[in-house]
Amino acid sequence: MSPRALLIDGYDYFFYSREEKRKHIHVEKGDKEAKFWMEPRIEIAYNLGFTTKEIKEILKTISQYERIINEKWDSHFHRE
């Protein structure tokens, strides 16, 4: 299961359900994918195909929607 956090301009921001516990977000568009750490600060973990310009825009979007991403992460991974 890969819950979606955001879908903006064709960029899909999502989580993998069975992955590491450190808070992060994956982003895909077409055949490109990247992973970004959300803690201790927002930073790129890896990039497979996005241009530098796209990465900057993605980072801007993640920062803009950080609260929503964190709420969706907490809601999905801390259900009890």
All heavy atoms as an XYZ file, in Angstrom:
699
protein
N       0.840     -1.179      0.000
C       0.000      0.000      0.000
C       0.887      1.245      0.000
O       1.839      1.340      0.756
C      -0.892     -0.019      1.234
C      -1.847      1.129      1.306
S      -2.913      0.894      2.742
C      -3.766      2.426      2.695
N       0.585      2.185     -0.848
C       1.331      3.436     -0.936
C       0.364      4.608     -0.800
O      -0.173      5.096     -1.784
C       2.066      3.528     -2.270
O       2.978      2.470     -2.423
N       0.143      5.065      0.429
C      -0.795      6.170      0.604
C      -0.274      7.466     -0.003
O       0.885      7.819      0.159
C      -0.948      6.298      2.111
C       0.068      5.422      2.719
C       0.664      4.563      1.675
N      -1.156      8.148     -0.696
C      -0.810      9.424     -1.341
C      -0.976     10.557     -0.329
O      -1.978     10.647      0.352
C      -1.708      9.662     -2.539
C      -1.469     11.026     -3.194
C      -2.330     11.244     -4.400
N      -1.811     10.432     -5.501
C      -2.558      9.995     -6.506
N      -3.836     10.277     -6.569
N      -2.019      9.275     -7.460
N       0.014     11.436     -0.305
C      -0.070     12.636      0.527
C      -0.549     13.817     -0.306
O      -1.374     14.595      0.145
C       1.289     12.948      1.153
N      -0.036     13.935     -1.534
C      -0.379     15.046     -2.427
C      -0.287     14.601     -3.876
O       0.485     13.704     -4.208
C       0.615     16.212     -2.260
C       0.829     16.843     -0.902
C       2.065     17.732     -0.923
C      -0.390     17.653     -0.510
N      -1.036     15.261     -4.735
C      -0.889     15.124     -6.184
C      -0.997     16.542     -6.734
O      -2.073     17.141     -6.707
C      -1.974     14.228     -6.782
C      -1.891     14.007     -8.287
C      -0.578     13.333     -8.689
C      -3.077     13.181     -8.771
N       0.153     17.067     -7.185
C       0.211     18.457     -7.630
C       0.955     18.524     -8.955
O       2.106     18.084     -9.049
C       0.928     19.342     -6.585
C       0.148     19.321     -5.266
C       1.089     20.773     -7.098
C       0.830     20.038     -4.129
N       0.295     19.047     -9.977
C       0.899     19.215    -11.311
C       1.529     17.931    -11.843
O       2.591     17.963    -12.458
C       1.944     20.333    -11.284
C       1.334     21.693    -10.996
O       0.160     21.917    -11.379
O       2.013     22.536    -10.386
N       0.901     16.804    -11.568
C       1.400     15.525    -12.054
C       2.469     14.891    -11.174
O       2.910     13.784    -11.437
N       2.886     15.586    -10.118
C       3.861     15.046     -9.169
C       3.095     14.332     -8.067
O       2.261     14.928     -7.393
C       4.719     16.164     -8.561
C       5.667     16.806     -9.534
C       5.265     17.879    -10.318
C       6.977     16.340     -9.678
C       6.131     18.484    -11.213
C       7.852     16.942    -10.568
C       7.421     18.005    -11.332
O       8.281     18.600    -12.228
N       3.386     13.061     -7.887
C       2.710     12.230     -6.897
C       3.607     12.126     -5.664
O       4.721     11.616     -5.737
C       2.452     10.847     -7.485
C       1.523     10.001     -6.652
O       0.999     10.493     -5.631
O       1.318      8.830     -7.023
N       3.137     12.629     -4.529
C       3.857     12.604     -3.264
C       3.215     11.513     -2.416
O       2.021     11.586     -2.113
C       3.731     13.956     -2.558
C       4.357     15.108     -3.307
C       3.736     15.660     -4.422
C       5.568     15.646     -2.903
C       4.312     16.723     -5.114
C       6.150     16.707     -3.589
C       5.513     17.234     -4.689
O       6.089     18.281     -5.367
N       3.999     10.510     -2.017
C       3.410      9.354     -1.342
C       4.393      8.697     -0.382
O       5.582      9.008     -0.377
C       2.915      8.336     -2.379
C       4.029      7.742     -3.209
C       4.616      6.543     -2.854
C       4.491      8.400     -4.332
C       5.644      6.005     -3.618
C       5.517      7.871     -5.107
C       6.094      6.668     -4.736
N       3.872      7.748      0.403
C       4.661      6.947      1.334
C       4.545      5.483      0.925
O       3.526      5.066      0.395
C       4.121      7.046      2.769
C       3.746      8.425      3.212
C       2.428      8.752      3.482
C       4.709      9.395      3.378
C       2.074     10.012      3.919
C       4.372     10.661      3.805
C       3.052     10.975      4.072
N       5.580      4.708      1.218
C       5.472      3.253      1.168
C       5.112      2.794      2.571
O       5.719      3.237      3.546
C       6.782      2.599      0.728
C       7.093      2.771     -0.737
C       8.215      3.478     -1.151
C       6.264      2.227     -1.713
C       8.511      3.631     -2.495
C       6.545      2.376     -3.062
C       7.675      3.076     -3.440
O       7.955      3.231     -4.772
N       4.152      1.906      2.690
C       3.657      1.501      4.001
C       4.667      0.681      4.804
O       4.690      0.755      6.020
C       2.365      0.703      3.859
O       1.316      1.562      3.502
N       5.469     -0.089      4.151
C       6.374     -0.978      4.881
C       7.825     -0.597      4.584
O       8.565     -1.329      3.947
C       6.127     -2.428      4.507
C       4.718     -2.866      4.816
C       4.523     -4.342      4.579
N       3.132     -4.696      4.612
C       2.472     -4.999      5.711
N       3.074     -4.971      6.866
N       1.201     -5.326      5.651
N       8.207      0.546      5.083
C       9.557      1.029      4.865
C      10.095      1.546      6.184
O       9.469      1.398      7.221
C       9.547      2.121      3.782
C      10.877      2.258      3.088
C      10.857      3.283      1.970
O      10.024      4.199      2.004
O      11.682      3.164      1.089
N      11.233      2.178      6.156
C      11.871      2.654      7.384
C      11.007      3.638      8.169
O      10.099      4.247      7.624
C      13.207      3.288      7.045
C      13.059      4.487      6.124
C      14.238      4.648      5.216
O      15.253      5.139      5.693
O      14.130      4.272      4.051
N      11.334      3.793      9.436
C      10.525      4.617     10.342
C      10.856      6.103     10.259
O      10.029      6.917     10.642
C      10.692      4.127     11.769
C      10.141      2.728     11.959
C      10.113      2.339     13.408
C       9.667      0.917     13.599
N       8.274      0.692     13.391
N      12.045      6.470      9.760
C      12.397      7.890      9.649
C      11.447      8.556      8.658
O      11.243      8.066      7.538
C      13.837      8.026      9.190
C      14.311      9.462      9.083
C      15.776      9.503      8.697
N      16.198     10.843      8.386
C      17.368     11.123      7.824
N      18.231     10.161      7.553
N      17.683     12.363      7.547
N      10.862      9.656      9.073
C       9.840     10.327      8.268
C      10.429     10.815      6.939
O      11.454     11.490      6.913
C       9.251     11.500      9.047
C       7.946     12.006      8.496
C       7.360     13.095      9.379
C       6.762     12.497     10.627
N       6.010     13.497     11.421
N       9.749     10.453      5.848
C      10.203     10.824      4.510
C       9.023     10.784      3.540
O       7.951     10.313      3.883
C      11.320      9.891      4.031
C      10.863      8.469      3.896
N      10.755      7.614      4.976
C      10.459      7.762      2.821
C      10.325      6.434      4.558
N      10.125      6.500      3.249
N       9.248     11.295      2.338
C       8.223     11.300      1.290
C       8.874     10.918     -0.035
O      10.003     11.309     -0.307
C       7.513     12.678      1.197
C       6.300     12.651      0.258
C       8.455     13.777      0.788
C       5.030     12.310      0.927
N       8.165     10.126     -0.827
C       8.602      9.785     -2.186
C       7.836     10.665     -3.163
O       6.684     11.021     -2.908
C       8.289      8.317     -2.493
C       9.088      7.357     -1.687
N      10.268      6.825     -2.131
C       8.879      6.860     -0.440
C      10.749      6.012     -1.196
N       9.920      6.025     -0.159
N       8.480     10.974     -4.278
C       7.843     11.777     -5.314
C       8.109     11.097     -6.656
O       9.245     10.728     -6.959
C       8.399     13.218     -5.339
C       7.697     14.039     -6.414
C       8.253     13.886     -3.983
N       7.049     10.929     -7.438
C       7.166     10.357     -8.780
C       6.446     11.234     -9.786
O       5.417     11.849     -9.471
C       6.540      8.961     -8.848
C       7.347      7.894     -8.189
C       6.725      6.512     -8.371
O       5.527      6.404     -8.731
O       7.442      5.543     -8.112
N       7.002     11.259    -10.968
C       6.326     11.854    -12.124
C       6.874     11.129    -13.340
O       8.077     11.168    -13.604
C       6.578     13.357    -12.232
C       5.776     13.987    -13.375
C       5.875     15.491    -13.364
C       4.948     16.074    -14.437
N       5.006     17.542    -14.458
N       5.988     10.463    -14.062
C       6.447      9.643    -15.186
C       7.380      8.562    -14.678
O       7.070      7.860    -13.717
N       8.550      8.454    -15.296
C       9.517      7.429    -14.881
C      10.576      7.988    -13.926
O      11.578      7.334    -13.653
C      10.181      6.794    -16.098
C      10.947      7.792    -16.954
O      10.848      9.012    -16.704
O      11.654      7.348    -17.874
N      10.362      9.182    -13.400
C      11.305      9.808    -12.466
C      10.824      9.594    -11.034
O       9.623      9.582    -10.776
C      11.418     11.307    -12.742
C      11.860     11.647    -14.142
C      11.855     13.148    -14.325
C      11.227     13.511    -15.641
N      11.151     14.968    -15.812
N      11.793      9.437    -10.134
C      11.452      9.237     -8.725
C      12.524      9.850     -7.845
O      13.705      9.837     -8.189
C      11.324      7.750     -8.396
C      10.967      7.499     -6.955
C      10.911      6.026     -6.580
O      11.078      5.164     -7.449
O      10.708      5.773     -5.388
N      12.118     10.358     -6.711
C      13.050     10.868     -5.708
C      12.465     10.608     -4.327
O      11.265     10.395     -4.171
C      13.303     12.360     -5.900
N      13.341     10.629     -3.346
C      12.941     10.446     -1.950
C      13.534     11.603     -1.156
O      14.687     11.983     -1.380
C      13.472      9.112     -1.426
C      13.189      8.841      0.028
C      13.748      7.474      0.388
C      13.626      7.178      1.843
N      14.139      5.829      2.153
N      12.741     12.135     -0.237
C      13.160     13.275      0.568
C      12.933     12.970      2.034
O      11.856     12.519      2.418
C      12.349     14.526      0.186
C      12.562     14.947     -1.229
C      11.829     14.362     -2.249
C      13.494     15.908     -1.551
C      12.026     14.732     -3.576
C      13.701     16.292     -2.874
C      12.968     15.695     -3.876
N      13.953     13.215      2.850
C      13.810     13.119      4.292
C      12.996     14.308      4.773
O      13.163     15.423      4.284
C      15.174     13.121      4.980
C      16.054     11.984      4.602
C      17.268     12.053      3.969
C      15.815     10.592      4.822
N      17.776     10.798      3.780
C      16.917      9.877      4.293
C      14.772      9.881      5.411
C      17.002      8.493      4.349
C      14.857      8.498      5.453
C      15.962      7.816      4.930
N      12.150     14.067      5.747
C      11.351     15.126      6.366
C      11.936     15.531      7.714
O      11.554     16.546      8.273
C       9.910     14.660      6.553
C       9.166     14.325      5.270
S       8.914     15.752      4.203
C       7.828     16.748      5.197
N      12.845     14.707      8.234
C      13.456     14.995      9.527
C      14.896     14.529      9.535
O      15.219     13.577      8.808
C      12.670     14.347     10.668
C      12.522     12.854     10.528
C      11.634     12.230     11.595
O      10.721     12.889     12.117
O      11.870     11.062     11.914
N      15.819     15.113     10.223
C      15.583     16.254     11.097
C      15.310     17.557     10.327
O      14.833     18.540     10.892
C      16.868     16.373     11.908
C      17.912     15.772     11.036
C      17.206     14.700     10.243
N      15.610     17.560      9.023
C      15.252     18.693      8.160
C      14.909     18.131      6.791
O      15.257     16.999      6.464
C      16.380     19.711      8.076
C      17.632     19.177      7.399
C      18.777     20.180      7.437
N      19.956     19.657      6.807
C      20.812     18.813      7.373
N      20.612     18.391      8.598
N      21.867     18.384      6.714
N      14.254     18.909      5.968
C      13.894     18.469      4.620
C      15.151     18.464      3.755
O      15.829     19.488      3.620
C      12.819     19.382      4.017
C      11.542     19.340      4.858
C      12.534     18.977      2.566
C      10.516     20.379      4.483
N      15.463     17.296      3.199
C      16.611     17.162      2.310
C      16.424     15.943      1.410
O      15.683     15.026      1.734
C      17.916     17.071      3.093
C      18.032     15.847      3.971
C      19.316     15.819      4.762
O      20.357     16.273      4.258
O      19.284     15.338      5.901
N      17.118     15.943      0.301
C      16.972     14.854     -0.660
C      17.746     13.624     -0.193
O      18.875     13.727      0.280
C      17.407     15.308     -2.072
C      17.001     14.266     -3.104
C      18.869     15.663     -2.126
C      17.004     14.770     -4.519
N      17.113     12.467     -0.309
C      17.752     11.193      0.004
C      18.326     10.581     -1.276
O      19.448     10.082     -1.286
C      16.756     10.242      0.652
N      17.537     10.598     -2.363
C      18.027     10.168     -3.672
C      17.169     10.763     -4.772
O      16.039     11.177     -4.547
C      18.124      8.643     -3.787
C      16.806      7.898     -3.805
C      15.993      7.864     -4.944
C      16.379      7.193     -2.689
C      14.796      7.180     -4.959
C      15.185      6.497     -2.694
C      14.409      6.496     -3.832
O      13.221      5.810     -3.845
N      17.739     10.789     -5.967
C      17.047     11.327     -7.140
C      17.322     10.426     -8.332
O      18.482     10.168     -8.658
C      17.545     12.746     -7.433
C      16.993     13.302     -8.730
O      15.945     12.886     -9.213
N      17.703     14.246     -9.298
N      16.277      9.970     -8.974
C      16.396      9.143    -10.175
C      15.680      9.835    -11.336
O      14.529      9.554    -11.628
C      15.804      7.749     -9.938
C      16.427      6.941     -8.802
C      15.645      5.650     -8.569
C      17.891      6.638     -9.107
N      16.351     10.814    -11.939
C      15.847     11.389    -13.177
C      15.336     12.810    -13.157
O      15.170     13.407    -14.215
N      15.042     13.374    -11.990
C      14.560     14.751    -11.965
C      15.711     15.717    -12.240
O      16.848     15.472    -11.816
C      13.941     15.096    -10.603
C      12.608     14.468    -10.349
C      12.458     13.482     -9.396
C      11.485     14.871    -11.072
C      11.223     12.903     -9.147
C      10.242     14.296    -10.840
C      10.117     13.304     -9.876
N      15.409     16.811    -12.919
C      16.407     17.850    -13.164
C      16.617     18.658    -11.881
O      15.799     18.604    -10.954
C      15.965     18.811    -14.276
O      14.803     19.524    -13.825
C      15.656     18.076    -15.579
N      17.682     19.430    -11.850
C      17.948     20.306    -10.706
C      16.795     21.266    -10.494
O      16.369     21.505     -9.353
C      19.263     21.078    -10.924
O      20.322     20.130    -11.093
C      19.585     21.992     -9.764
N      16.256     21.798    -11.573
C      15.126     22.718    -11.479
C      13.907     22.023    -10.858
O      13.219     22.592    -10.003
C      14.780     23.270    -12.862
C      13.634     24.254    -12.861
C      13.346     24.778    -14.254
C      12.144     25.722    -14.232
N      11.774     26.193    -15.550
N      13.625     20.791    -11.294
C      12.492     20.043    -10.741
C      12.693     19.763     -9.250
O      11.750     19.890     -8.462
C      12.298     18.729    -11.493
C      11.731     18.898    -12.885
C      11.688     17.595    -13.652
O      12.721     16.888    -13.720
O      10.608     17.270    -14.184
N      13.908     19.397     -8.866
C      14.197     19.119     -7.458
C      13.952     20.362     -6.613
O      13.353     20.292     -5.538
C      15.636     18.586     -7.271
C      15.776     17.186     -7.873
C      16.049     18.602     -5.792
C      14.953     16.103     -7.200
N      14.379     21.508     -7.099
C      14.138     22.761     -6.365
C      12.646     23.024     -6.200
O      12.191     23.429     -5.132
C      14.803     23.937     -7.078
C      16.302     23.945     -6.934
C      16.925     25.106     -7.692
C      18.433     25.057     -7.604
N      19.092     26.106     -8.375
N      11.880     22.776     -7.250
C      10.423     22.970     -7.169
C       9.778     21.969     -6.213
O       8.870     22.313     -5.463
C       9.795     22.878     -8.562
C      10.056     24.077     -9.432
C       9.503     25.366     -8.832
O       8.340     25.389     -8.364
O      10.250     26.362     -8.820
N      10.236     20.731     -6.259
C       9.706     19.710     -5.356
C      10.011     20.080     -3.907
O       9.137     19.993     -3.036
C      10.269     18.315     -5.706
C       9.732     17.851     -7.070
C       9.931     17.299     -4.613
C      10.454     16.647     -7.645
N      11.237     20.500     -3.640
C      11.606     20.922     -2.284
C      10.739     22.092     -1.815
O      10.310     22.137     -0.662
C      13.087     21.297     -2.226
C      14.066     20.123     -2.201
C      15.481     20.600     -2.478
C      13.990     19.391     -0.865
N      10.465     23.012     -2.726
C       9.599     24.153     -2.404
C       8.195     23.668     -2.046
O       7.595     24.120     -1.065
C       9.554     25.102     -3.601
C       8.738     26.347     -3.404
C       8.808     27.224     -4.644
C       7.863     28.397     -4.556
N       7.876     29.193     -5.792
N       7.672     22.726     -2.825
C       6.341     22.178     -2.560
C       6.313     21.432     -1.232
O       5.375     21.587     -0.443
C       5.899     21.248     -3.708
O       5.866     22.001     -4.923
C       4.542     20.632     -3.447
N       7.328     20.619     -0.976
C       7.383     19.875      0.288
C       7.397     20.852      1.461
O       6.691     20.660      2.450
C       8.595     18.926      0.323
C       8.393     17.778     -0.681
C       8.811     18.372      1.735
C       9.616     16.912     -0.880
N       8.194     21.903      1.351
C       8.246     22.908      2.419
C       6.893     23.590      2.598
O       6.434     23.803      3.722
C       9.318     23.950      2.116
O      10.587     23.373      2.166
N       6.248     23.903      1.479
C       4.956     24.582      1.522
C       3.877     23.711      2.170
O       3.014     24.208      2.888
C       4.541     24.970      0.105
C       3.229     25.704      0.012
C       2.875     26.066     -1.425
O       3.644     25.865     -2.352
N       1.690     26.617     -1.603
N       3.935     22.407      1.919
C       2.917     21.478      2.410
C       3.438     20.589      3.542
O       2.854     19.551      3.837
C       2.412     20.604      1.261
C       1.594     21.369      0.255
C       2.183     21.904     -0.880
C       0.230     21.581      0.452
C       1.438     22.623     -1.807
C      -0.522     22.291     -0.463
C       0.086     22.811     -1.592
O      -0.665     23.518     -2.500
N       4.506     21.011      4.194
C       5.137     20.195      5.229
C       4.149     19.766      6.314
O       4.110     18.601      6.725
C       6.301     20.965      5.854
C       7.033     20.195      6.925
C       8.229     20.952      7.480
O       8.412     22.146      7.142
O       8.967     20.339      8.257
N       3.327     20.682      6.799
C       2.365     20.359      7.849
C       1.394     19.272      7.392
O       1.137     18.303      8.116
C       1.598     21.609      8.278
C       0.619     21.343      9.420
C      -0.207     22.578      9.783
N      -0.962     23.139      8.664
C      -2.111     22.630      8.202
N      -2.620     21.549      8.728
N      -2.738     23.206      7.200
N       0.884     19.392      6.184
C      -0.063     18.408      5.649
C       0.609     17.049      5.475
O       0.045     16.010      5.836
C      -0.662     18.906      4.314
C      -1.574     20.106      4.587
C      -1.418     17.793      3.587
C      -2.007     20.851      3.351
N       1.830     17.045      4.935
C       2.571     15.785      4.752
C       2.784     15.118      6.107
O       2.558     13.913      6.262
C       3.901     16.033      4.017
C       3.637     16.471      2.573
C       4.778     14.782      4.059
C       4.854     17.023      1.850
N       3.222     15.895      7.095
C       3.456     15.337      8.428
C       2.173     14.799      9.049
O       2.176     13.723      9.665
C       4.096     16.384      9.350
C       5.561     16.578      9.048
O       6.270     15.647      8.695
N       6.028     17.812      9.177
N       1.071     15.501      8.881
C      -0.210     15.024      9.408
C      -0.631     13.718      8.747
O      -1.115     12.799      9.410
C      -1.292     16.078      9.206
C      -1.173     17.262     10.136
C      -2.157     18.387      9.815
O      -2.921     18.287      8.822
O      -2.146     19.390     10.566
N      -0.451     13.620      7.442
C      -0.827     12.388      6.729
C       0.083     11.236      7.129
O      -0.377     10.096      7.261
C      -0.834     12.628      5.223
C      -1.998     13.519      4.820
C      -2.183     13.599      3.342
C      -3.408     14.466      3.035
N      -3.786     14.415      1.644
N       1.381     11.512      7.312
C       2.318     10.486      7.780
C       1.857      9.972      9.146
O       1.719      8.776      9.360
C       3.726     11.063      7.865
C       4.719     10.120      8.481
C       4.887      9.847      9.805
C       5.677      9.305      7.787
N       5.889      8.935      9.987
C       6.402      8.587      8.771
C       6.006      9.144      6.453
C       7.422      7.705      8.447
C       7.025      8.265      6.124
C       7.719      7.552      7.106
N       1.643     10.908     10.065
C       1.250     10.528     11.422
C      -0.064      9.752     11.426
O      -0.198      8.756     12.131
C       1.131     11.765     12.308
C       2.482     12.424     12.571
O       3.532     11.765     12.386
O       2.485     13.606     12.950
N      -1.005     10.184     10.630
C      -2.295      9.513     10.537
C      -2.132      8.081     10.010
O      -2.756      7.153     10.518
C      -3.230     10.305      9.623
O      -4.425      9.610      9.428
N      -1.295      7.902      9.009
C      -1.135      6.569      8.407
C      -0.299      5.633      9.281
O      -0.655      4.479      9.460
C      -0.494      6.683      7.029
C      -0.299      5.358      6.364
N      -1.360      4.617      5.873
C       0.805      4.612      6.173
C      -0.899      3.477      5.376
N       0.411      3.459      5.553
N       0.797      6.120      9.816
C       1.733      5.240     10.508
C       1.485      5.117     12.008
O       2.053      4.253     12.649
C       3.174      5.687     10.256
C       3.598      5.440      8.839
C       3.652      6.478      7.932
C       3.929      4.166      8.401
C       4.027      6.250      6.613
C       4.313      3.937      7.094
C       4.362      4.961      6.202
N       0.641      5.933     12.569
C       0.399      5.872     14.000
C      -1.065      5.555     14.311
O      -1.618      6.054     15.277
C       0.836      7.189     14.672
C       2.288      7.416     14.564
N       2.845      8.113     13.521
C       3.318      7.004     15.336
C       4.154      8.137     13.682
N       4.469      7.481     14.757
N      -1.653      4.742     13.473
C      -3.045      4.311     13.710
C      -3.054      3.251     14.787
O      -2.424      2.215     14.635
C      -3.638      3.714     12.432
C      -3.711      4.667     11.276
C      -4.336      3.990     10.121
N      -3.301      3.225      9.424
C      -3.486      2.510      8.340
N      -4.690      2.406      7.835
N      -2.526      1.879      7.752
N      -3.740      3.503     15.844
C      -3.830      2.474     16.896
C      -5.085      2.640     17.683
O      -5.712      3.619     17.783
C      -2.609      2.514     17.798
C      -1.376      2.118     17.007
C      -0.164      1.937     17.896
O       0.414      2.953     18.313
O       0.167      0.788     18.155
